[in-house]
Amino acid sequence: MRLLHHPTSGGGGMRPVRFFWTPGAFGVAVFVSAILVLGLPGRIQQGESGQAAIQMLDAMRRPLLAIKEVQTRLIRTGDVVSAGRELNEAAVAADDLRAEYRRLAQYNPELALRVGELSTTYEAWLASERKLFESYARVREGRHPAGQRSYGVPSAELAEAEAGFLETMNKLGEGEEPIHRDIDRGRRAGHVLLGLAAALVLYSLGLVILFQNLRSRRVLRSREEMERRAIEESEANFRALADNANDSIIVAVEP
């Protein structure tokens, strides 16, 4: 008599996909390494500092133009008292913005140097403006060279003040080049960072799809293996039953 075979469960089962986190960690490591090697955080920070500096540079133009406007109004109206008061107010505003501009420029040595040159030029120009105002006040009071009209403008002081204004505005504009260069670098660094982040997302998505396919294939192979074993065991049991039946018939017909 043959023994019947009983179905057994698949020995392999479904094993979890191994090393899923290894390529993921590798991708993150490459992402972080690329950021550090390219110096993206520093370049982005430099661009942000440049944005703050360019805003302050633009703000500096208003009090400087206000000083120039006070000079023009002085020559037009001859009101030394009012013009002197407005000059002081504009100079205070310019000094406050200049100090803040100098502070913001410290992130870039080249820019800091140009701001220092701007400060020197500005102080010389402001001194020439005050000198012009004092000379004009003397003219208004009648303390002027013989033959000069009471409303005459001291030409030497005026020329010096005009030259100082132009030089100050030129020095202010020289700060734009390094600032815009930093802003552009920061913008490009931001684009590179976004590109790397997108690549990491696509890489991670690809890993998920890859391992999901591997898992599905493993499940399919496991099911096929279990079905194959079940069929083999069923056939073996059927043959065992047939052999047992034949043995029984042989025993029954024997005398």
C-alpha positions as CSV (number, residue, x, y, z in Angstrom):
1,M,0.0,0.0,0.0
2,R,1.3,3.4,-1.0
3,L,1.1,6.4,1.3
4,L,-0.8,9.4,0.2
5,H,1.1,12.7,-0.2
6,H,-0.3,15.6,1.7
7,P,0.1,19.1,0.3
8,T,2.8,21.2,1.9
9,S,3.0,24.9,2.0
10,G,5.7,26.6,-0.2
11,G,9.0,26.5,1.6
12,G,10.2,29.7,0.2
13,G,7.2,32.0,0.9
14,M,7.4,35.7,0.0
15,R,10.7,37.2,1.2
16,P,10.9,40.9,1.6
17,V,12.9,42.8,-0.9
18,R,16.3,43.4,0.6
19,F,18.6,46.4,0.4
20,F,15.7,48.8,-0.4
21,W,17.2,51.6,1.7
22,T,20.8,51.1,0.4
23,P,20.3,52.8,-3.0
24,G,18.0,55.3,-1.4
25,A,20.6,56.3,1.0
26,F,23.2,56.4,-1.8
27,G,21.0,58.8,-3.7
28,V,20.6,61.1,-0.7
29,A,24.3,61.0,-0.1
30,V,25.0,62.0,-3.7
31,F,22.5,64.8,-3.4
32,V,24.0,66.2,-0.3
33,S,27.6,65.8,-1.6
34,A,26.7,67.7,-4.8
35,I,25.2,70.5,-2.7
36,L,28.3,70.8,-0.6
37,V,30.9,70.4,-3.4
38,L,29.1,73.1,-5.5
39,G,28.8,75.4,-2.5
40,L,25.2,76.0,-3.2
41,P,24.2,77.1,0.4
42,G,26.9,79.8,0.4
43,R,26.1,81.0,-3.1
44,I,22.4,81.2,-2.3
45,Q,23.1,83.1,0.9
46,Q,25.4,85.5,-1.0
47,G,22.6,86.1,-3.5
48,E,20.2,86.9,-0.7
49,S,22.8,89.3,0.8
50,G,23.1,90.9,-2.6
51,Q,19.4,91.4,-2.8
52,A,19.4,93.3,0.5
53,A,22.5,95.4,-0.6
54,I,21.0,96.4,-3.9
55,Q,17.8,97.6,-2.2
56,M,19.9,99.7,0.2
57,L,22.0,101.0,-2.8
58,D,18.8,102.2,-4.5
59,A,17.6,103.7,-1.3
60,M,20.8,105.7,-1.0
61,R,20.0,107.6,-4.2
62,R,17.1,109.4,-2.7
63,P,18.9,111.4,0.0
64,L,21.8,112.1,-2.3
65,L,19.5,113.5,-4.9
66,A,17.7,115.4,-2.1
67,I,21.0,117.1,-1.2
68,K,21.4,118.1,-4.8
69,E,17.9,119.4,-4.9
70,V,18.5,121.5,-1.8
71,Q,21.5,123.1,-3.5
72,T,19.4,123.9,-6.6
73,R,16.7,125.4,-4.5
74,L,19.2,127.5,-2.6
75,I,20.5,129.0,-5.8
76,R,17.0,129.6,-7.1
77,T,15.5,131.1,-4.0
78,G,18.5,132.4,-2.0
79,D,16.9,131.2,1.2
80,V,20.0,130.1,3.1
81,V,18.2,129.3,6.4
82,S,15.7,126.9,4.9
83,A,18.1,125.3,2.6
84,G,20.6,124.8,5.4
85,R,18.0,123.1,7.5
86,E,16.9,120.8,4.6
87,L,20.6,120.0,3.8
88,N,21.1,118.8,7.4
89,E,18.0,116.6,7.2
90,A,19.0,115.1,3.9
91,A,22.5,114.5,5.2
92,V,21.2,112.7,8.3
93,A,19.1,110.5,6.2
94,A,22.0,109.8,3.9
95,D,24.3,109.0,6.8
96,D,21.8,106.5,8.3
97,L,21.4,104.7,5.0
98,R,25.1,104.8,4.3
99,A,25.8,103.1,7.6
100,E,23.3,100.4,6.9
101,Y,24.7,100.0,3.4
102,R,28.2,99.6,4.8
103,R,26.9,96.9,7.2
104,L,25.2,94.9,4.4
105,A,28.2,95.1,2.2
106,Q,30.5,93.2,4.6
107,Y,29.5,89.9,3.1
108,N,31.6,90.8,0.0
109,P,35.1,92.2,0.4
110,E,35.1,93.8,-3.0
111,L,31.8,95.5,-2.3
112,A,32.9,96.6,1.1
113,L,35.9,98.3,-0.4
114,R,33.8,100.1,-2.9
115,V,31.4,101.3,-0.2
116,G,34.4,102.6,1.7
117,E,35.4,104.6,-1.4
118,L,31.8,105.8,-1.7
119,S,31.9,107.0,1.9
120,T,35.1,109.0,1.4
121,T,33.8,110.6,-1.8
122,Y,30.4,111.4,-0.2
123,E,32.0,113.0,2.9
124,A,34.2,115.2,0.6
125,W,31.1,116.2,-1.5
126,L,29.1,117.0,1.6
127,A,31.9,119.1,2.9
128,S,32.0,121.0,-0.4
129,E,28.2,121.5,-0.3
130,R,28.5,123.0,3.2
131,K,31.3,125.2,2.0
132,L,29.1,126.3,-0.9
133,F,26.3,127.1,1.6
134,E,28.7,129.1,3.8
135,S,30.0,131.1,0.8
136,Y,26.5,131.8,-0.4
137,A,25.5,133.0,3.0
138,R,28.4,135.4,3.0
139,V,27.4,136.6,-0.4
140,R,23.8,137.2,0.8
141,E,25.1,139.1,3.8
142,G,27.1,141.3,1.5
143,R,30.5,139.9,2.6
144,H,31.6,139.2,-1.0
145,P,34.3,140.5,-3.2
146,A,33.8,144.0,-4.6
147,G,31.8,144.2,-7.7
148,Q,30.0,140.8,-7.2
149,R,26.2,141.0,-7.1
150,S,24.5,140.2,-3.8
151,Y,22.7,137.2,-5.4
152,G,25.8,136.0,-7.2
153,V,26.8,132.3,-6.8
154,P,30.4,131.5,-5.8
155,S,31.5,129.8,-9.0
156,A,34.5,127.9,-7.5
157,E,32.6,126.4,-4.7
158,L,29.7,125.5,-7.0
159,A,32.0,123.8,-9.5
160,E,33.5,121.8,-6.6
161,A,30.1,120.8,-5.3
162,E,28.9,119.8,-8.8
163,A,32.0,117.6,-9.4
164,G,31.6,116.0,-5.9
165,F,28.0,115.1,-6.7
166,L,28.8,113.5,-10.0
167,E,31.7,111.6,-8.4
168,T,29.6,110.4,-5.5
169,M,26.9,109.1,-7.8
170,N,29.5,107.3,-9.9
171,K,30.9,105.7,-6.8
172,L,27.5,104.6,-5.8
173,G,26.9,103.1,-9.2
174,E,30.1,101.1,-9.0
175,G,28.6,99.0,-6.3
176,E,26.0,97.6,-8.6
177,E,28.5,95.4,-10.6
178,P,29.6,93.1,-7.7
179,I,26.1,93.1,-6.2
180,H,24.4,92.0,-9.5
181,R,27.1,89.4,-9.9
182,D,26.3,87.9,-6.5
183,I,22.6,88.0,-7.2
184,D,23.1,86.2,-10.5
185,R,25.3,83.5,-8.8
186,G,22.7,83.0,-6.1
187,R,19.9,82.7,-8.7
188,R,21.9,80.1,-10.7
189,A,22.7,78.2,-7.5
190,G,19.0,78.1,-6.7
191,H,18.2,76.7,-10.1
192,V,20.9,74.0,-9.7
193,L,19.5,73.1,-6.3
194,L,16.0,72.8,-7.7
195,G,17.4,70.6,-10.5
196,L,19.2,68.3,-8.0
197,A,16.1,68.1,-5.9
198,A,14.0,67.1,-9.0
199,A,16.6,64.5,-9.9
200,L,16.5,63.1,-6.4
201,V,12.7,62.9,-6.5
202,L,12.8,61.1,-9.9
203,Y,15.5,58.8,-8.6
204,S,13.4,57.9,-5.6
205,L,10.3,57.4,-7.7
206,G,12.3,55.1,-10.0
207,L,13.5,53.1,-7.0
208,V,9.9,52.7,-5.7
209,I,8.7,51.5,-9.1
210,L,11.7,49.2,-9.5
211,F,11.3,47.5,-6.2
212,Q,7.5,47.3,-6.6
213,N,8.1,45.4,-9.8
214,L,10.6,43.1,-8.1
215,R,8.2,42.5,-5.3
216,S,5.4,41.7,-7.8
217,R,7.6,39.3,-9.7
218,R,8.6,37.6,-6.5
219,V,4.9,37.2,-5.5
220,L,4.1,35.8,-8.9
221,R,7.0,33.3,-8.8
222,S,5.9,32.2,-5.3
223,R,2.3,31.6,-6.5
224,E,3.5,29.7,-9.5
225,E,5.8,27.6,-7.4
226,M,3.0,26.8,-4.9
227,E,0.6,25.9,-7.8
228,R,3.2,23.6,-9.4
229,R,3.8,21.8,-6.1
230,A,0.1,21.4,-5.5
231,I,-0.3,19.9,-8.9
232,E,2.6,17.5,-8.4
233,E,1.3,16.4,-5.0
234,S,-2.2,16.0,-6.4
235,E,-0.9,13.8,-9.2
236,A,1.2,11.8,-6.7
237,N,-1.9,11.3,-4.5
238,F,-3.9,10.2,-7.5
239,R,-1.3,7.6,-8.5
240,A,-1.2,6.4,-4.9
241,L,-4.9,5.9,-4.8
242,A,-4.9,4.1,-8.1
243,D,-2.1,1.8,-6.9
244,N,-4.0,1.1,-3.7
245,A,-7.2,0.3,-5.6
246,N,-5.3,-2.2,-7.9
247,D,-3.7,-3.9,-4.8
248,S,-7.2,-4.3,-3.3
249,I,-8.6,-5.9,-6.4
250,I,-5.7,-8.3,-6.7
251,V,-6.1,-9.4,-3.0
252,A,-9.9,-9.9,-3.5
253,V,-9.6,-12.2,-6.6
254,E,-6.9,-14.4,-5.1
255,P,-8.3,-17.7,-3.6
